[in-house]
Amino acid sequence: MQLGALLLMCALALPAQAESVRELSSFAGVRDNQLVGYGLVVGLDSTGDQTTQAPFTSQSLTNMLSQLGVTVPAGTNLQLRNVAAVMVTSDLPPFSRPGQRLDIVVSSIANARSLRGGTLLMTPLKGADGDTYAIAQGNMLVGGAGAQAGGSSVQINQQASGRIPNGALVEKEVPLNLGGNGGILELQLNDSDFGTVQRMVTAINNEFGQSVAYARNGRVISLDGPMDDNARVNFMARVENVQVTPTQAPARVVMNSRTGSVVMNSAVTLREAAVAHGSLSIMIDTQFGVSQPNPLGEGETVVVPDADIDIEQQEAYLQIVEGAQLNEVVNALNALGATPQDLMSILEALKAAGSLRAELEII
């Protein structure tokens, strides 16, 4: 059995290579902030919300019109088909200043069939603290399409959500004071690893020729940065470009029970073990016959099923599996002739037997 039949994805055994600090870590506080807002999309071609089933859409429109000086009489039943209630989401990049533009995603929250051709009205985007950081508005860009007639319909991609490039305007910046604590900066690794932290501290100190980096734990490194803003930026840029060879990741096998995919990294090894694998198949074949009564009898013609059940079990022989490198592990497992689903059970058994030298993770 070929490799593709057993392993849908497999990490290749490559030697460790140096990576920049920027790829392995990030400075504390330099991150995106999520924004969310509630708004209305108008101008739809009779594909908006059915207000009888989504009353908050008409309520929102009534409130908006009242702010614009239009009074809707109480108890008015607004039958709107060109308006849809939506949620608007965006990410606020670090160091964003008022006046900068953001891309936004607009998603329907009621029963609108399509947002194609709609226009998002002014929508405040709030952060986790409840403050408004951006205002969104603009014409929708929907990638899906659909048509219906005579009770039949066809649809391509999703029509209940879309994007507006540069659809939000930043109104408030997120305060970020790098090095405000006496010039101390924090470098946070993407993955906790004491070995990589030790190598990174050594590489940074060698780059500057003095002790400017200190390991605090398996993920955080403290840096003595300059107090001057311009010098601090140059210092951070220099740190990000330092080359570090991370330690090898621990041996791990990741199995997806829903899709049957199996992923192994290059550190996976197999100690010698004997494995027998066979498949059991059950085949049921039903033939239908006709039973005719006697010509002079009073019986009725009936259909008589005749079921034939056959159970087959493939022969299985003990096979030696062993491998000190990833390609040897793959070849050993391929020799068993197992499907991806069977391979999961075999790997679990090998782990229990102490032959598989790796962590098993099921997602």
Secondary structure, DSSP 8 states (H G I E B T S, - for coil): --HHHH-SS---------EEHHHHEEETT---EEEEEEEEEE--SS-S--TTT-HHHHHHHHHHHHHTT----TT-----SSEEEEEEEEEE-TT--TT-EEEEEEEE-S--S--TT-EEEEEEEE-TTS-EEEEEEEE-B---EEEEETTEEEEES--SEEEEEEEEEE-S-----TTTTTTEEEEEESS--HHHHHHHHHHHHHHHTS--EEE-SSSEEEEE--SSHHHHHHHHHHHHT-EE-------EEEE-TTT--EEE-TT-EEEEEEE----EEEEEEEEEEEE---TTS----EEEEEEEEEEEE-----EEEEESSHHHHHHHHHTTT--HHHHHHHHHHHHHHT-EESEEEE-
